[in-house]
Amino acid sequence: MAKTKLIIDTDPGIDDAMAILMAFHSPEVEIIGLTTIFGNVPTSLATHNALHLLEVIGREDVPVAQGCTMSLKNVPKVRIADFVHGKDGLGNTNPSPPKRKALDLSAKEFLLKMINTFPGEVTVVALGPLTNIAMAIRADPMFAKNVKQIVVLGGAFFVNGNVNPASEANILGDPEAADIVFTSGADILVVGINITHQVVMTDDHLKQLGQSESAFAKYVYEISHFYFDYHHEAYDMKGVYLHDPTALAAAVDPLLFTFAEGVVRVQVDGISKGMTIFNNTGKRWGEVTEWCNKPSVKVAVTVDANQITDMLMERLLTDVK
Ligand SMILES: O=c1[nH]cnc2c1ncn2[C@@H]1O[C@H](CO)[C@@H](O)[C@H]1O
C-alpha cells in the first residue's frame, strides 16, 4: 500500500521530538516536511530544533518551513511552555546550532504548495497551535478539500484542560485559528488530552530507553529528564503523558482509537477562552445555535493506550540505519 505523505506542524518540544523520531521509524508514512509554530518554544527556536532533530535522524533531505510567530490576532505567545520542556525546548540539553536553514517558503506557503501538488494525498499532523493551518485554509478554499486529513493534537473533551480547568495548551495558543480549522470542512481527527492523559511512558520505560543501544532511544533518554521532572512535580505521577506521539499514532493507525462525530466550536474569549465544546448529542435544537450547519469532525473518545506506548517504545528501540 502507498505510504501516506505526512507534514508535521510542530513546536519541538520533548514530546514533539518523540513523535518526530517515531514518525521516521513508521513504515506506514513518508514525512515530506516539517512546519514550525510557537507553543512549547517560540517559532524561531522551533525551527532550530526541527532542523536539529532532522540532523539527529540523518534526514537532512527533509525540508523545514518556518511558520507564524504570533496567533491570528497578532498576540505573541506570552506563555511559552519552557517549564515543561526547558529553555531550549529539548530538556536543556543545548543542541548544537543546525547546519541547514529553513526554506524560503513560509509554513503556510509550503502547506499550500504540497497540498496542491499532491491533492488528496497529504495528511497534516498538527502538534501545536493551529495558526499555520488556519492561514492556509483562509488563503485557499480548496485546501480543506484537498488535504487528505488533519490530525489535531489539542482540546480537552469532557475533561479539564492542562493550562487551566477550561483550556488545553495548543488550543489556547490560538483559539481563533482552532475554530477556523475545526469548522473548515476538512477531514479532521482530534486527539485531546482526555485521550493523551491515558497514554503514559513510565519511569521504567525511560530506564529501558537509557539502557538501549539504539541511537533514537538514547537521544530520547537524554532530552526527557526535564519532561519527567515536570510530570513528577505537576501531576505526582511516575511517568509522562505521551501527547504528541499519540497524535502521530492516530495518523499511522486510527484503529487504535474510537471516534465520535460532531461539530466542535472553540471559546475565543472570557474565562473559558480556549475551551473546546463538542456537540454530538444528535438533538434537534429548538433554536439556531453556533454549532448548527457547521461541518463535523471526529473526536477521539477511546484509545488503546498500551498499544500506543508499546508502538512508541518499539519504534524508538529499533535502529533502522
Ligand atoms: O501544563 C502545560 N502547559 C503548557 N503546555 C503543556 C502543558 N503540559 C503539556 N503541555 C504541552 O502542550 C501539549 C499538550 O497540551 C503538548 O505538546 C505538551 O508538550
The ligand as a MOL file (V3000), in Angstrom:
LIG
                    3D

  0  0  0     0  0            999 V3000
M  V30 BEGIN CTAB
M  V30 COUNTS 19 21 0 0 0
M  V30 BEGIN ATOM
M  V30 1 O 0.9590 22.3580 31.6010 0
M  V30 2 C 1.2190 22.5750 30.4290 0
M  V30 3 N 1.2550 23.8090 29.9150 0
M  V30 4 C 1.5540 24.0830 28.6290 0
M  V30 5 N 1.8170 23.1110 27.7350 0
M  V30 6 C 1.7900 21.8440 28.1660 0
M  V30 7 C 1.4950 21.5170 29.4890 0
M  V30 8 N 1.5330 20.1930 29.6120 0
M  V30 9 C 1.8430 19.7210 28.3790 0
M  V30 10 N 2.0000 20.7180 27.5190 0
M  V30 11 C 2.3220 20.6580 26.0720 0
M  V30 12 O 1.1440 21.0240 25.3660 0
M  V30 13 C 0.7030 19.9370 24.5260 0
M  V30 14 C -0.4670 19.2210 25.1660 0
M  V30 15 O -1.3620 20.0870 25.6790 0
M  V30 16 C 1.8990 19.0360 24.3840 0
M  V30 17 O 2.6320 19.4140 23.2310 0
M  V30 18 C 2.6870 19.2570 25.6510 0
M  V30 19 O 4.0670 19.1500 25.4470 0
M  V30 END ATOM
M  V30 BEGIN BOND
M  V30 1 2 1 2
M  V30 2 1 2 3
M  V30 3 1 2 7
M  V30 4 1 3 4
M  V30 5 2 4 5
M  V30 6 1 5 6
M  V30 7 2 6 7
M  V30 8 1 6 10
M  V30 9 1 7 8
M  V30 10 2 8 9
M  V30 11 1 9 10
M  V30 12 1 10 11
M  V30 13 1 11 12
M  V30 14 1 11 18
M  V30 15 1 12 13
M  V30 16 1 13 14
M  V30 17 1 13 16
M  V30 18 1 14 15
M  V30 19 1 16 17
M  V30 20 1 16 18
M  V30 21 1 18 19
M  V30 END BOND
M  V30 END CTAB
M  END
